[in-house]
Amino acid sequence: MSKYSQERIVEIFDKAVGKKAIASHQSIPQITGKVAFERLRLEANDVLLDIGTGTGDKAIRAAHICYQVIGIDISRKSLEIASKKALKEKLDNLFFAYGSFEEPSKELDLAQYRITKVLAVYSLHHLPDQLKKRTLGTLTQFLHRPGRMVIGDLMFFEDPDRHSHQFDEIGYDGGDTDFPSGVEYLRNCLSDLDAKVRVERIYPLVGIIVADWSP
Ligand SMILES: C[S@@+](CC[C@H](N)C(=O)[O-])C[C@H]1O[C@@H](n2cnc3c(N)ncnc32)[C@H](O)[C@@H]1O
């Protein structure tokens, strides 16, 4: 397993976005994204933060349903594409900005929005465990109550070595820039933040976590 480097991840996603070949062509990431989006249960008055938004497909879809959407990412190339797509759809309730799990408010002060839902699809796994824990704590500070966070991502329900033949299919690079957690680790991080946590297994190494905070 290599060391976490945000710069390397930016390089990979900045390069890959133009090629139209990331997660969208992989069936399991696609299913995961679809289920995660449904679990948000977006309502008209919701304000959604989509973190690691990529080229913004889910954020754009959400903007047709809820009050406001903010998509943040570390790949400026992805954000450019996302903004162009949003412009085409003439959406005025959607903002894309540079921001990371580590520093979500880097360019847009998230505290000024009444965020009620947070979505992270296939993005959180890029962080090593300790950073994930820290970032989940930071994100919950931006979340108003009642609030919901949905994570659809690589997470280990079983020993990954038993499924190495399917790493490509699930979008896992085996530990180069992907650092998925054991599912119990994520569950505990969120439970420790006083959330009511529900876990759904999509695949032995992929799942959805729905974390709810009551008023
Ligand atoms: C596989 S793409 C998923 C994009 C989108 N969520 C989707 O479902 O289509 C992962 C995204 O996470 C972003 N990402 C990786 N590390 C990040 C970090 N530390 N902070 C914010 N975004 C990050 C990448 O730039 C990339 O756009």
The ligand as a Gaussian input file, in Angstrom:
#p B3LYP/6-31G(d) Opt

LIG

0 1
 C      -14.538000       8.284000      -8.597000
 S      -14.783000      10.014000      -8.553000
 C      -16.474000      10.076000      -8.049000
 C      -17.148000      11.338000      -8.478000
 C      -18.620000      11.471000      -8.100000
 N      -18.833000      11.455000      -6.660000
 C      -19.454000      10.404000      -8.772000
 O      -20.097000       9.641000      -8.076000
 O      -19.488000      10.371000     -10.004000
 C      -13.919000      10.494000      -7.053000
 C      -13.828000      11.989000      -6.863000
 O      -13.335000      12.254000      -5.538000
 C      -12.485000      13.369000      -5.620000
 N      -11.601000      13.385000      -4.445000
 C      -10.579000      12.532000      -4.164000
 N       -9.971000      12.886000      -3.014000
 C      -10.624000      13.986000      -2.551000
 C      -10.447000      14.839000      -1.425000
 N       -9.472000      14.638000      -0.540000
 N      -11.304000      15.875000      -1.263000
 C      -12.304000      16.104000      -2.165000
 N      -12.495000      15.347000      -3.266000
 C      -11.672000      14.299000      -3.467000
 C      -11.754000      13.190000      -6.936000
 O      -11.157000      14.379000      -7.394000
 C      -12.872000      12.670000      -7.835000
 O      -13.528000      13.700000      -8.513000

